[in-house]
Amino acid sequence: MGILLSQSKDGDWAYSLIKKWGYFIFRGSSSHGGSSIKSLARHLLHRQAQSTTPTLAGMVLDGPHGPSHLAKQGSEWLAKTTQLKIYAFETHATRCIRLKNWDKTIIPLPFSTVYFKVSGSLIPKTTSEIESHIKNTKFELNSQINTLKLKN
């Protein structure tokens, strides 16, 4: 799996965690030429040509500066170039620390319940289609959480 990480301090933190898991990591910046996303695309296309197993990539579609839940054009370009599907992920924790950064990252506290929603797949035609996909996933997760709260 190829992972695209920012060259920011947040990216440093994620890098130290993710490298232990054996992923291929590409560091870069959308505001400094985007060469890392091109390297990730080459890696993914090479893996697709060499393997019959699904090829995966990970990136923060709305990063590294936000605004939150608005996909950047790099995600659209990567999906079109590699013909890989996009899946949106959304998380919620009943008890957490919420960082004061651009995306309000959550750190679940011990004994909290963590909800995790994965969307259906999408091969996007436009960035706005990705944004709609992200919003629908967030809405579905919030609806499911509210349903669970009513049952308890």
N, C-alpha and C positions, 0 to 999 in steps of 0.2 A: 504494500500500500504506500502511495506517495502522499506526503503531508506538506502543505504549503504554510509556512509560518512567517509572521512579521519579524522584522529586524529590531522591533521595539523591546522594552523590558518585559512586557507580557509574553512576547515571543521567546525570550530567553528562558523564562519560567517554564513555558510549555515544552521547549526544546529539551531541557534537562529531564523532564518527565518522560516524554515520548521516545527519546533516543534509546532508552532502556528496553523498549518494546520491540526494537528492530525494524522500525519503519524507515523508508527513504524520506529524508527531510530536505526540503528546499526552502531556504531563507531568502526573503526579498521584500520589496516594497512596491506598492502600486504607484507611489509618488516618485519613484526613482527608476523609471524605465521598464518595469515589469519583466525583467529578464528571467526571474525565478519562475514565473508562471509558464513561460515558454519552455524552460528546462523541465518543469513538471509535465507539460504536455508531451514533450519528446520522450520522456521516461514512460509515460502511460501508453503512448502509441507503440513504443518498442515492446512493452510488456504484453500488449494486446496481440501483437504479431507473433510473439514467442510462446503464448500460453492459451489453453482453451478454458482456463478458469477465469472467472470474472475479475476485471481490473478495478481497483478502488482508489479513490483519492479523497483527501479531506482538506477542507479549507473553511475559514470563517467567511461566509458570503457577504456579510455586512461590515467586515473589518477593513483596516485596523483602527479607524477613527469614527466609524458610524456615518450617519445616524443608524441607530439600532433598527434591525428588521428591514433594512433597505439594501437589496443586493447590489453589488458593484458589477461593472461591465466585465471584469475579469472572469467571474463565474460563468457568465453567458458565453464568453469567448472560449473558455476551457471546455464547456459542455459541447459546444458546436464543433470545436476542433477535434475532440476525441470521440464524439458521439456517445459519451458516457451519460448515464442518467443522474439527475440530481435528486437527492433526498433531503428534506428539511428535518432538523432535529429541534426539539423544544424540551426544556426541563423546568421543573418547579419543585421546590422543597418546602415542606410545611414549616420548618424552622431552619433559618440560614443566616449567614452573614452576607450582606449585599455590599459589594465593593462600590466605591464612588468613582468608577471609571466610565468610559463612554457607553458600555453595554450593560452596566450594573451586574457584573458577574456574580453568581451566587456560589457560596461555599456552604454545603449542607452541614448542619450541626449534628452531633451524635444523637441517635434515636429518632431523627426526623424521618418522615416519609418522603421519598423522592419519586416524582412522577417523570416519566420519560416517554415522549411521543415521537415516532418516526413516521413521516408522511409516505404516501405512495410515491412512485417514481415519476420523474418528469424529464423529458428532453426538451429544453426550452427553445423558443424562437426569439424571445426578447427578454430583456432584464425585467420589465414590468411583469411578465409571466412568472418569473422566479419570485418576485416580491409577493405576488398574489398567492403563490404556493406556500411561502413562509407564513403569511398571515392566516391562511386556512389551517395550517398545522397548529399554530398558536391558539386559534379559536377552538379547534377540536380538543386540544389538551385542556384548555380552561373549562370547556363544557363537561368533559369527563371528570375533572376534579370537582366541579360543582355538583355533579350527579353523585359522586362518591360521598361528598360532605352531607348531602341530603339523606343518604342511606344510613349514616352513622348517628 
